[in-house]
Amino acid sequence: QVQLVESGGGLVQAGGSLRLSCAASGSIVSIIAMGWYRQAPGKERELVATITSGGSTNYAESVKRRFTISRDNVKNTVYLQMNMLKPEDTAVYYCIVYQTRVGGSWGQGTQVTVSS
């Protein structure tokens, strides 16, 4: 199995920044993309951003121009730089790894809380 270790969550004031990290290890075959989802209490999990092995990125409209996803292919680590955070960004953030012939593997989540 693939293990995903997330870090970087915490409490921050509105307008502040956080950087999330997610490192993949274990039974890695071939990672074709990595990404981040988030889920607020009582709401469905939503896609935040993805990045392919080639570096192509995609963002949810709500985080464009504020969040930046990046990847270190050597370390199998994906990052999410979050700037200009808003209270509505408060959620548990989950990283995901997409592998050839395997599909998606999820991290355990890290809490991000943005105070007003």
C-alpha positions as YAML, in Angstrom:
chain: A
units: angstrom
residues:
- id: 1
  name: GLN
  ca: [0.00, 0.00, 0.00]
- id: 2
  name: VAL
  ca: [0.94, 3.63, -0.39]
- id: 3
  name: GLN
  ca: [1.30, 5.69, 2.76]
- id: 4
  name: LEU
  ca: [0.65, 9.40, 2.59]
- id: 5
  name: VAL
  ca: [1.96, 11.58, 5.41]
- id: 6
  name: GLU
  ca: [0.43, 15.02, 5.56]
- id: 7
  name: SER
  ca: [1.71, 18.02, 7.47]
- id: 8
  name: GLY
  ca: [1.40, 21.79, 7.62]
- id: 9
  name: GLY
  ca: [-2.14, 22.25, 8.83]
- id: 10
  name: GLY
  ca: [-3.05, 24.44, 11.74]
- id: 11
  name: LEU
  ca: [-4.75, 27.61, 12.87]
- id: 12
  name: VAL
  ca: [-4.18, 30.85, 11.01]
- id: 13
  name: GLN
  ca: [-5.82, 34.25, 10.87]
- id: 14
  name: ALA
  ca: [-7.70, 35.40, 7.80]
- id: 15
  name: GLY
  ca: [-5.28, 36.75, 5.24]
- id: 16
  name: GLY
  ca: [-2.48, 34.51, 6.44]
- id: 17
  name: SER
  ca: [-0.69, 31.65, 4.74]
- id: 18
  name: LEU
  ca: [-0.03, 27.98, 5.25]
- id: 19
  name: ARG
  ca: [1.85, 25.37, 3.26]
- id: 20
  name: LEU
  ca: [0.63, 21.80, 3.26]
- id: 21
  name: SER
  ca: [2.91, 18.89, 2.44]
- id: 22
  name: CYS
  ca: [2.09, 15.31, 1.55]
- id: 23
  name: ALA
  ca: [4.82, 12.71, 1.15]
- id: 24
  name: ALA
  ca: [4.08, 9.37, -0.46]
- id: 25
  name: SER
  ca: [5.98, 6.24, 0.50]
- id: 26
  name: GLY
  ca: [5.59, 2.48, 0.54]
- id: 27
  name: SER
  ca: [4.40, 0.42, -2.41]
- id: 28
  name: ILE
  ca: [4.63, 3.08, -5.08]
- id: 29
  name: VAL
  ca: [4.28, 1.85, -8.64]
- id: 30
  name: SER
  ca: [3.97, 4.89, -10.86]
- id: 31
  name: ILE
  ca: [2.48, 8.20, -9.81]
- id: 32
  name: ILE
  ca: [0.77, 10.01, -12.63]
- id: 33
  name: ALA
  ca: [-0.78, 12.80, -10.60]
- id: 34
  name: MET
  ca: [-1.18, 14.14, -7.09]
- id: 35
  name: GLY
  ca: [-3.71, 16.49, -5.63]
- id: 36
  name: TRP
  ca: [-5.63, 17.96, -2.75]
- id: 37
  name: TYR
  ca: [-9.25, 17.74, -1.71]
- id: 38
  name: ARG
  ca: [-10.94, 19.36, 1.24]
- id: 39
  name: GLN
  ca: [-14.04, 18.69, 3.28]
- id: 40
  name: ALA
  ca: [-15.80, 21.04, 5.66]
- id: 41
  name: PRO
  ca: [-18.13, 19.70, 8.36]
- id: 42
  name: GLY
  ca: [-21.43, 18.57, 6.88]
- id: 43
  name: LYS
  ca: [-20.27, 19.14, 3.32]
- id: 44
  name: GLU
  ca: [-19.06, 16.95, 0.51]
- id: 45
  name: ARG
  ca: [-15.41, 16.54, -0.26]
- id: 46
  name: GLU
  ca: [-14.36, 18.89, -3.05]
- id: 47
  name: LEU
  ca: [-11.38, 19.05, -5.35]
- id: 48
  name: VAL
  ca: [-8.94, 21.84, -4.58]
- id: 49
  name: ALA
  ca: [-6.04, 21.31, -6.95]
- id: 50
  name: THR
  ca: [-4.21, 18.65, -8.94]
- id: 51
  name: ILE
  ca: [-0.83, 18.37, -10.60]
- id: 52
  name: THR
  ca: [0.26, 15.75, -13.11]
- id: 53
  name: SER
  ca: [3.67, 14.14, -13.36]
- id: 54
  name: GLY
  ca: [4.35, 16.51, -16.24]
- id: 55
  name: GLY
  ca: [3.56, 19.57, -14.15]
- id: 56
  name: SER
  ca: [0.14, 20.45, -15.51]
- id: 57
  name: THR
  ca: [-2.04, 22.01, -12.80]
- id: 58
  name: ASN
  ca: [-5.72, 22.50, -12.23]
- id: 59
  name: TYR
  ca: [-7.49, 24.49, -9.51]
- id: 60
  name: ALA
  ca: [-10.94, 24.91, -8.13]
- id: 61
  name: GLU
  ca: [-12.33, 28.29, -9.08]
- id: 62
  name: SER
  ca: [-12.60, 29.31, -5.44]
- id: 63
  name: VAL
  ca: [-8.85, 29.00, -4.82]
- id: 64
  name: LYS
  ca: [-7.42, 30.28, -8.08]
- id: 65
  name: ARG
  ca: [-4.93, 33.12, -7.64]
- id: 66
  name: ARG
  ca: [-4.59, 32.25, -3.95]
- id: 67
  name: PHE
  ca: [-3.36, 28.64, -3.82]
- id: 68
  name: THR
  ca: [-0.44, 27.07, -5.64]
- id: 69
  name: ILE
  ca: [0.15, 23.35, -6.00]
- id: 70
  name: SER
  ca: [3.62, 21.99, -6.67]
- id: 71
  name: ARG
  ca: [5.36, 18.64, -6.70]
- id: 72
  name: ASP
  ca: [8.76, 17.13, -6.03]
- id: 73
  name: ASN
  ca: [8.84, 14.02, -8.19]
- id: 74
  name: VAL
  ca: [12.06, 12.75, -6.63]
- id: 75
  name: LYS
  ca: [10.65, 12.88, -3.11]
- id: 76
  name: ASN
  ca: [7.12, 11.93, -4.22]
- id: 77
  name: THR
  ca: [5.84, 14.92, -2.32]
- id: 78
  name: VAL
  ca: [3.08, 17.34, -3.21]
- id: 79
  name: TYR
  ca: [2.68, 20.78, -1.69]
- id: 80
  name: LEU
  ca: [-0.14, 23.25, -1.43]
- id: 81
  name: GLN
  ca: [0.84, 26.84, -0.77]
- id: 82
  name: MET
  ca: [-2.21, 28.66, 0.54]
- id: 83
  name: ASN
  ca: [-2.17, 32.44, 0.62]
- id: 84
  name: MET
  ca: [-4.81, 35.01, 1.50]
- id: 85
  name: LEU
  ca: [-6.69, 32.43, 3.48]
- id: 86
  name: LYS
  ca: [-10.36, 32.98, 4.22]
- id: 87
  name: PRO
  ca: [-12.60, 31.50, 6.93]
- id: 88
  name: GLU
  ca: [-14.41, 29.55, 4.21]
- id: 89
  name: ASP
  ca: [-11.15, 27.71, 3.53]
- id: 90
  name: THR
  ca: [-11.56, 26.00, 6.91]
- id: 91
  name: ALA
  ca: [-11.72, 22.27, 6.29]
- id: 92
  name: VAL
  ca: [-9.87, 19.01, 6.56]
- id: 93
  name: TYR
  ca: [-7.49, 18.81, 3.63]
- id: 94
  name: TYR
  ca: [-6.76, 15.42, 2.08]
- id: 95
  name: CYS
  ca: [-4.01, 14.63, -0.35]
- id: 96
  name: ILE
  ca: [-4.47, 12.04, -3.06]
- id: 97
  name: VAL
  ca: [-2.07, 10.11, -5.26]
- id: 98
  name: TYR
  ca: [-3.13, 8.65, -8.59]
- id: 99
  name: GLN
  ca: [-1.17, 5.65, -9.82]
- id: 100
  name: THR
  ca: [-1.21, 3.71, -13.04]
- id: 101
  name: ARG
  ca: [-3.29, 0.53, -12.70]
- id: 102
  name: VAL
  ca: [-3.95, 1.35, -9.05]
- id: 103
  name: GLY
  ca: [-6.09, 4.44, -8.93]
- id: 104
  name: GLY
  ca: [-6.34, 6.87, -6.07]
- id: 105
  name: SER
  ca: [-4.83, 6.60, -2.61]
- id: 106
  name: TRP
  ca: [-5.83, 9.00, 0.16]
- id: 107
  name: GLY
  ca: [-4.02, 10.62, 3.02]
- id: 108
  name: GLN
  ca: [-5.58, 10.82, 6.47]
- id: 109
  name: GLY
  ca: [-6.23, 14.54, 6.31]
- id: 110
  name: THR
  ca: [-4.90, 17.62, 8.04]
- id: 111
  name: GLN
  ca: [-7.02, 20.29, 9.67]
- id: 112
  name: VAL
  ca: [-6.85, 23.85, 8.41]
- id: 113
  name: THR
  ca: [-8.69, 26.44, 10.47]
- id: 114
  name: VAL
  ca: [-8.89, 30.07, 9.41]
- id: 115
  name: SER
  ca: [-10.16, 32.52, 12.01]
- id: 116
  name: SER
  ca: [-11.85, 35.79, 11.19]
...
